[in-house]
Amino acid sequence: MKYDMKNKETGEITEHTMSYKELDPFLATHPELEVVFLKMNVGDPVLLGVTKIPSDFEHGVLAPIERNYFKKRRESKFSSLKQQV
């Protein structure tokens, strides 16, 4: 993982790459550094619209599911509502 670290004395921010297990020993040997969070990625990039679903997955997998499953459920749901009215 990449960690942004701020030098408490100078205010300089540097980026360090290490595993989570290496973080605590590193901070113990460098007491002048503290971890800061400059950019946080929260959420699914596809749902947020940052990344698009690959077209082959959308057309080959999602479209048949939509066509065969959800359409039948909508038709039966609406047809049962029309019969009740």
Secondary structure, DSSP 8 states (H G I E B T S, - for coil): -EEEEEETTT--EEEEE--HHHHHHHHHH-TTEEEE-S----S-HHHHTSS---HHHIIIIIHHHIIIIIHHHHHHHHHHHHHH-
